[in-house]
Amino acid sequence: MELTTVADDEAVVHDGTLVRTYDGLSPDTDHDLDGFAFRTLPAPGERLATFTTVNDVHFGEEVCGVIEGSDLGPTFRSEPGADPYPEVMNRGAVADMAAVAPDAVLVKGDLTNVGSREEYDRFLEVYGGAFGDRLHHVRGNHDAYRGEDFAADAPFLVELPGVALAVLDTTLPLRTPGGLSDEQLEWLGDVAADSDRPVMVFGHHHVWDPTSGVRPDDYFGINPDDSERLIDVVAAHPSIVAYSAGHTHRNRVRRFPATGGVPWAEVACVKDFPGTWAEYRVFEGGILAIHRRISSPEALAWSERTRAMYGGAYFEYAFGDLDERCYPIWPRSG
């Protein structure tokens, strides 16, 4: 069994494809349920809004577990005659998110597998059909592999009660690594300087760690130079309280000396284990980041099949610790 989710009033345990939900819990309180000892997240004041995110939905993908240039395995396909697994996982994610009635839904990249218009149209059909004008999305590297320019409208701002969502385009067309333009960084600085509410920043690619001892030219995320410039913008503007990415298919949170307690998060993918969407509860005094596993029976059956990818190392890599999945995001002092 795994303690998957802890919120201010709820905890969720998964036991394979079985789901146990404990609701009505008191916030900021120690609990011991199913042998799991944990403390619920706080509820800092009046709740103002709820929004959700997903990433790495990969419409059109047919095989998962592939590492280019490696035969490590195992790899997985949908069974003959079964619905393609991206359809199963995204259908489950949409249903789960719709159930919390979010004020906005943000999909932060890798909407498609090979960057085709047909795959993008299917993404719009599934997500746009469910959420209409509450849906906001930005491209990832997979979406620009063919040189198409759909979902390239960032940067843009989504304003909700108690929070502003600043969305960046970190994609470099035809390439896997990411970067950021001068214009986007200047835009973000202006947004942060003028904002009357906390700002959360979102992009597809994660940042390079400035405390790292290596500075690779081909870094998988945002290149080191642009990562440093983004971190500098965040350090200079206390209204920015978090950055969240996808791309790595893992749940991870890092914090850097220059930005103190600001979480630099990566959120696991929709398409395979653990099959993730993220809920954000916005309160007067802070924001809760709450990891969710897609919990329809067919989605759990698929994500359980895929937990042993990459030589059995995928669970440890992708799931992350509880405090990297569910955590408070606090205001910063000026």
C-alpha positions in Angstrom: 0.0 0.0 0.0 1.1 3.6 -0.7 0.0 6.8 0.9 -0.5 8.7 -2.3 -2.2 12.0 -1.3 -2.5 14.2 1.7 -4.5 17.3 1.6 -5.9 19.6 4.4 -9.0 17.5 4.9 -8.3 14.2 3.1 -5.8 11.4 2.6 -5.8 8.7 -0.1 -4.1 5.3 0.0 -3.6 3.1 -3.0 -3.3 -0.7 -2.7 -2.7 -1.8 -6.3 -5.9 -0.9 -8.1 -7.8 -0.5 -4.8 -8.4 3.1 -3.5 -9.1 4.1 0.1 -10.1 7.7 0.7 -10.2 9.2 4.2 -12.1 12.5 4.2 -13.4 14.9 6.8 -10.0 15.1 8.4 -8.9 18.1 10.5 -6.2 20.3 8.9 -2.7 20.6 10.2 -3.3 17.5 12.5 -1.4 14.3 13.0 -3.1 11.1 11.9 -2.4 7.4 11.8 -4.5 5.5 9.2 -3.8 2.1 7.6 -0.5 2.1 9.3 0.6 5.4 7.7 1.5 8.2 10.1 1.2 11.7 8.5 0.1 15.2 9.2 -2.6 16.9 7.1 -1.7 20.1 5.3 -2.8 23.4 6.8 -5.8 25.4 5.6 -4.5 28.9 5.7 -7.7 31.1 5.8 -10.6 31.3 3.5 -10.4 29.1 0.3 -10.6 31.4 -2.7 -10.1 29.2 -5.8 -9.1 25.7 -7.1 -7.2 24.9 -10.3 -5.7 21.8 -11.7 -2.8 20.8 -14.0 -1.6 17.9 -16.0 1.4 17.4 -18.3 2.9 14.9 -20.6 -0.4 13.6 -21.8 1.2 12.3 -25.1 -1.9 11.7 -27.3 -0.9 9.3 -30.1 1.8 7.4 -28.2 1.7 3.6 -28.8 4.7 2.3 -26.7 5.9 3.5 -23.3 9.1 2.7 -21.6 11.3 3.4 -24.5 14.7 5.1 -23.9 16.3 6.2 -27.2 19.5 4.4 -27.8 18.9 1.8 -25.1 17.1 -1.6 -24.9 16.7 -1.5 -21.1 13.0 -2.2 -21.0 10.5 -3.4 -20.3 8.2 -1.6 -22.7 4.4 -1.7 -22.8 1.6 -1.4 -25.3 -2.1 -1.5 -25.0 -3.6 -4.9 -25.5 -4.9 -5.7 -29.0 -8.4 -4.3 -29.4 -8.2 -2.2 -26.2 -8.4 1.6 -26.2 -5.0 3.2 -26.6 -3.5 3.9 -23.2 -3.2 7.7 -23.8 -7.0 7.7 -24.3 -7.6 5.7 -21.1 -5.3 7.8 -19.0 -6.5 11.2 -20.3 -10.1 10.2 -20.1 -9.5 9.3 -16.4 -7.6 12.5 -15.7 -10.4 14.7 -17.2 -13.1 12.9 -15.2 -11.1 13.2 -12.0 -10.4 16.9 -12.5 -14.0 17.7 -13.5 -15.1 16.2 -10.2 -13.4 19.0 -8.2 -15.0 21.7 -10.4 -11.7 23.7 -11.1 -11.7 27.3 -11.9 -9.0 26.7 -14.5 -7.2 23.7 -16.0 -3.6 24.1 -17.2 -1.9 21.5 -19.4 1.8 22.2 -19.5 3.2 20.5 -22.5 3.7 17.3 -24.4 0.1 17.4 -25.6 1.1 15.0 -28.4 3.6 12.3 -29.1 5.1 13.2 -32.5 3.8 16.8 -32.8 1.1 16.1 -35.4 -1.9 18.3 -36.0 -4.1 15.2 -35.7 -2.8 14.4 -32.2 -3.2 18.0 -31.2 -6.8 18.0 -32.5 -7.5 15.0 -30.4 -6.1 16.7 -27.3 -8.4 19.7 -27.9 -11.4 17.4 -28.4 -10.8 15.6 -25.1 -9.8 18.6 -22.9 -11.5 21.4 -24.6 -14.7 19.4 -24.8 -14.6 19.0 -21.0 -13.4 22.4 -19.8 -14.1 24.9 -22.5 -12.7 28.3 -21.8 -11.3 27.1 -18.4 -8.7 25.2 -20.4 -5.3 26.8 -20.9 -2.3 25.0 -22.4 1.2 25.4 -23.7 3.4 23.2 -25.9 6.3 20.9 -24.9 9.2 19.6 -26.9 7.2 16.7 -28.4 4.7 19.2 -29.8 7.4 21.0 -31.8 9.3 18.0 -33.2 7.8 18.5 -36.6 8.2 22.2 -36.6 4.5 22.9 -36.0 3.6 26.0 -34.1 0.4 25.1 -32.3 0.1 25.8 -28.5 2.9 28.4 -28.9 0.9 31.4 -27.5 2.8 31.8 -24.3 3.7 33.7 -22.3 0.2 34.4 -21.0 -1.4 35.1 -17.7 -4.4 33.4 -16.0 -5.8 35.4 -13.1 -7.8 33.7 -10.4 -8.9 34.8 -7.0 -5.8 34.7 -4.8 -3.3 33.7 -7.5 -2.0 34.6 -11.0 -0.7 31.8 -13.2 2.2 33.0 -15.4 2.7 30.4 -18.2 6.0 30.4 -20.2 6.9 28.7 -23.4 10.2 26.8 -22.7 10.2 24.8 -25.9 12.9 25.1 -28.6 11.4 23.8 -31.8 12.9 20.6 -33.2 14.9 20.1 -30.0 14.4 18.2 -26.7 16.1 20.6 -24.3 14.4 23.9 -23.4 15.2 27.6 -23.1 13.7 31.0 -22.5 13.8 34.2 -24.5 14.8 37.6 -23.2 11.3 38.8 -24.0 9.6 36.1 -21.8 11.9 36.8 -18.9 11.2 40.6 -19.2 7.5 39.8 -19.4 7.6 37.7 -16.3 9.4 40.4 -14.4 6.8 43.0 -15.3 3.9 40.6 -14.4 5.5 39.9 -11.0 6.2 43.6 -10.3 2.6 44.6 -11.1 0.8 41.7 -9.5 -1.6 42.3 -6.6 -1.6 38.6 -5.7 0.9 35.7 -5.5 2.3 34.5 -8.9 2.9 30.8 -9.8 5.0 30.2 -12.9 4.5 27.2 -15.2 6.5 25.8 -18.1 7.1 22.5 -19.7 10.8 22.1 -18.9 12.4 22.1 -15.5 15.4 24.3 -14.5 19.0 23.4 -14.1 20.3 23.4 -10.5 22.6 26.3 -10.1 24.4 24.5 -7.2 25.3 21.7 -9.5 29.0 21.0 -10.2 28.4 20.5 -13.9 27.0 22.8 -16.6 26.1 20.6 -19.6 25.5 22.2 -22.9 22.8 19.6 -23.7 21.0 19.8 -20.4 17.6 18.0 -20.6 15.7 20.8 -19.1 16.1 24.6 -19.5 19.7 25.3 -20.4 21.9 26.5 -17.6 22.2 30.1 -18.8 18.4 30.6 -19.1 17.8 28.7 -15.9 20.0 31.1 -14.0 18.2 34.1 -15.6 14.8 32.6 -14.6 16.0 32.0 -11.0 17.3 35.6 -10.9 13.9 36.9 -11.9 12.2 34.8 -9.2 14.8 35.9 -6.6 14.1 39.6 -7.4 10.3 39.4 -7.2 8.8 38.1 -3.9 5.4 37.9 -5.5 6.5 34.8 -7.3 5.9 31.8 -5.0 6.6 28.7 -7.1 7.6 27.3 -10.5 6.1 24.0 -11.8 7.2 21.9 -14.8 6.6 18.6 -16.4 9.0 16.9 -18.9 10.8 14.6 -16.5 7.8 12.4 -15.7 8.6 12.5 -12.0 7.4 14.1 -8.8 10.3 16.2 -7.4 10.7 19.5 -5.6 14.0 21.4 -5.3 14.8 24.6 -3.5 17.7 26.9 -4.3 19.7 29.3 -2.1 18.8 32.3 -4.2 15.1 31.8 -3.9 14.8 30.4 -0.4 11.6 28.4 0.2 10.3 28.7 -3.3 9.5 25.2 -4.6 10.9 24.4 -8.1 8.6 21.4 -8.8 8.3 18.7 -11.4 5.0 16.8 -11.7 4.7 13.3 -13.0 3.0 12.4 -16.2 -0.5 11.4 -17.1 0.3 8.6 -19.6 1.9 6.0 -17.3 2.8 5.4 -13.7 1.8 6.9 -11.4 -0.7 8.5 -13.7 -0.8 12.0 -12.2 -2.8 15.2 -12.1 -2.3 18.0 -9.6 -4.8 20.0 -7.6 -4.0 23.4 -6.3 -6.2 24.8 -3.5 -5.8 28.6 -3.2 -6.3 30.1 0.3 -6.0 33.6 1.6 -2.7 32.8 3.3 -1.2 30.2 1.0 -1.6 27.6 -1.7 -1.7 23.8 -1.3 -0.2 21.6 -4.0 -1.9 18.2 -3.9 -0.8 15.2 -6.0 -3.5 12.9 -7.3 -3.3 9.5 -9.0 -5.8 9.0 -11.9 -8.1 6.5 -10.2 -10.5 5.1 -12.7 -10.2 1.3 -12.6 -8.8 1.1 -16.2 -6.3 3.9 -15.6 -5.1 2.3 -12.4 -4.7 -1.1 -14.2 -2.5 0.6 -16.8 -0.4 2.6 -14.4 0.2 -0.4 -12.2 1.4 -2.3 -15.3 3.9 0.4 -16.0 5.4 1.0 -12.6 8.3 -1.4 -13.3 9.6 0.3 -16.4 13.3 1.2 -16.9 14.7 -2.0 -15.3 12.4 -1.7 -12.3 13.7 1.7 -11.3 10.7 3.7 -12.4 8.7 3.6 -9.2 11.5 5.2 -7.1 12.2 7.7 -9.8 8.7 8.8 -10.7 6.6 8.6 -7.5 8.7 10.9 -5.3 8.5 11.5 -1.5 5.2 12.6 0.1 6.5 16.1 0.7 7.4 16.4 -3.0 3.8 15.5 -4.0 1.7 17.3 -1.4 3.0 20.5 0.2 2.1 24.1 1.1 3.3 27.1 -1.0 3.7 30.1 1.3 3.8 33.8 0.5 7.2 35.4 0.4 8.1 38.6 2.3 9.2 41.6 0.3 
